[in-house]
Amino acid sequence: MKFFLLILLASPAFAAKKHPKNSHPVDRLWGWECNRGYIQNRDKCIKVVVPKHGVLNEDGHTWSCKQGYEKYRDVCQKPKN
């Protein structure tokens, strides 16, 4: 019984019916992916927080600092010389 339930939960047909807020269905194992500007955290999509002097990367799920700034933890700062 456990094996059948595992297959059912992992099937794209099952996953595609229910996807979290700020996501969209796709034809992959989980059946969904987060929209641009959000990142997957377990079974949810949480907003990517882009700091001042930062930009959302082309992938739509990560950020980088603008030219002239460097990433330090969760902020972009001028390099220390």
Residue, then its C-alpha position, 0 to 999 in steps of 0.5 A: m500500500k505504501f508503495f502505491l501511495l508513493i507512486l501516486l504522489a510522485s506522478p505528474a498527473f497528481a502533482a499537476k492538479k495541485h500546485p502552490k500559490n505563485s507557481h505554474p504547472v509544468d511537465r516535470l516530476w513535481g508538476w509545478e515550478c515557481n513563477r519568476g520572482y519566487i523560489q521553491n522552499r519545500d512545497k511553497c513558493i516564497k518571494v525572492v527579496v532583492p536588496k537595494h543595488g541588486v537585480l533579479n537574475e535571468d533565471g528569475h529565482t536568484w539575484s546578483c549585485k549591480q556593477g560596482y557592488e558586491k554581495y555580502r550575506d543578503v545585501c549589496q555593498k560597495p567593496k571595501n578597499 
